[in-house]
Amino acid sequence: MSLAWVTNQPGSSNTQMQAPPRASSGSSKVIQVFFYLQTLDFLTTLIGLKLGIAEASPFIRSLLHYGPGIAVAASKIAAVLLAVACIKLNRARLLRYVNYWFAGVVVWNLLNILIT
């Protein structure tokens, strides 16, 4: 079944069917996966830090004196800002490669949590 918008043109008795405007499903799924992976990385990093696992990222390590939550949140804000820049610069395809990286980071975090 297909959904369409019905519009009436002024001065015309014809009713025309138009497809609703939307983003391409491929890029919206990549963006959705990006946000899921950022959430998983945030949570697994905080769990790892709580268990005493050392942080590998120099950026987060330098911010840890403000507290683990603030340090990890700052890195996630930076990641989202970079993702927005990719989208605005028509480089949304780059997010697919970033997603592979963060999927690896989440797996790394989970393995470290399981080993501890």
C-alpha positions as CSV (number, residue, x, y, z in Angstrom):
1,M,0.0,0.0,0.0
2,S,1.3,3.4,-0.9
3,L,0.5,6.7,0.9
4,A,0.2,9.9,-1.1
5,W,-0.9,13.4,-0.4
6,V,-3.9,14.8,-2.3
7,T,-3.6,18.4,-3.4
8,N,-6.1,20.6,-5.1
9,Q,-4.6,23.2,-7.5
10,P,-6.3,26.6,-7.4
11,G,-8.5,27.2,-10.4
12,S,-8.5,23.5,-11.3
13,S,-11.0,20.8,-10.7
14,N,-8.3,18.1,-11.0
15,T,-7.1,16.4,-7.8
16,Q,-3.4,15.3,-8.1
17,M,-1.6,12.7,-6.1
18,Q,1.9,13.6,-4.8
19,A,4.3,11.5,-2.8
20,P,4.9,12.9,0.7
21,P,8.3,14.6,1.2
22,R,10.8,12.6,3.2
23,A,14.5,11.9,3.5
24,S,16.0,8.9,1.7
25,S,15.5,5.8,3.9
26,G,19.1,4.8,3.5
27,S,20.6,8.0,5.0
28,S,17.9,8.2,7.7
29,K,18.7,4.6,8.8
30,V,22.4,5.5,8.9
31,I,21.7,8.5,11.1
32,Q,19.4,6.4,13.4
33,V,22.1,3.7,13.8
34,F,24.6,6.5,14.5
35,F,22.5,7.7,17.5
36,Y,22.0,4.2,18.8
37,L,25.7,3.5,18.7
38,Q,26.4,6.8,20.4
39,T,24.0,5.9,23.2
40,L,25.5,2.4,23.6
41,D,29.0,3.9,23.6
42,F,28.0,6.4,26.3
43,L,26.5,3.7,28.5
44,T,29.2,1.1,28.1
45,T,31.9,3.7,28.6
46,L,30.3,4.8,31.9
47,I,29.9,1.2,33.0
48,G,33.6,0.5,32.2
49,L,34.8,3.6,34.1
50,K,32.6,2.6,37.1
51,L,34.3,-0.8,37.0
52,G,37.7,0.8,37.0
53,I,38.7,0.2,33.4
54,A,41.1,2.8,32.1
55,E,39.8,5.1,29.3
56,A,41.6,4.7,26.0
57,S,40.5,8.0,24.4
58,P,42.9,10.9,25.2
59,F,40.1,13.4,24.7
60,I,37.9,11.8,27.4
61,R,40.9,11.1,29.6
62,S,41.8,14.8,29.6
63,L,38.2,15.7,30.7
64,L,37.9,13.0,33.4
65,H,38.8,15.5,36.2
66,Y,35.4,17.1,35.5
67,G,33.7,13.8,36.2
68,P,33.1,10.7,34.0
69,G,29.6,11.7,33.0
70,I,30.6,15.2,31.8
71,A,33.7,13.8,30.0
72,V,31.8,11.2,28.1
73,A,28.9,13.6,27.4
74,A,31.3,16.1,26.0
75,S,32.7,13.5,23.6
76,K,29.2,12.5,22.5
77,I,28.3,16.2,21.9
78,A,31.4,16.5,19.7
79,A,30.4,13.4,17.8
80,V,26.9,14.7,17.2
81,L,28.3,18.1,16.0
82,L,30.6,16.3,13.6
83,A,27.7,14.2,12.3
84,V,25.6,17.3,11.7
85,A,28.5,18.9,9.8
86,C,28.7,15.7,7.7
87,I,25.0,15.9,6.9
88,K,25.1,19.7,6.1
89,L,28.1,19.2,3.9
90,N,26.4,16.4,1.9
91,R,28.8,13.9,3.4
92,A,26.2,11.7,5.1
93,R,27.8,8.6,3.5
94,L,30.8,9.2,5.7
95,L,28.6,8.4,8.7
96,R,28.3,4.8,7.5
97,Y,32.1,4.4,8.1
98,V,31.9,6.2,11.4
99,N,29.1,3.7,12.4
100,Y,31.5,0.8,11.8
101,W,34.1,2.4,14.0
102,F,31.7,3.0,16.9
103,A,30.3,-0.5,16.5
104,G,33.8,-1.7,17.1
105,V,34.2,0.6,20.1
106,V,31.0,-0.7,21.6
107,V,32.1,-4.3,21.1
108,W,35.5,-3.4,22.6
109,N,33.8,-1.8,25.6
110,L,31.6,-4.8,26.1
111,L,34.5,-7.2,25.9
112,N,36.4,-5.2,28.5
113,I,33.4,-5.2,30.8
114,L,33.0,-8.9,30.5
115,I,36.6,-9.6,31.2
116,T,36.6,-7.4,34.3
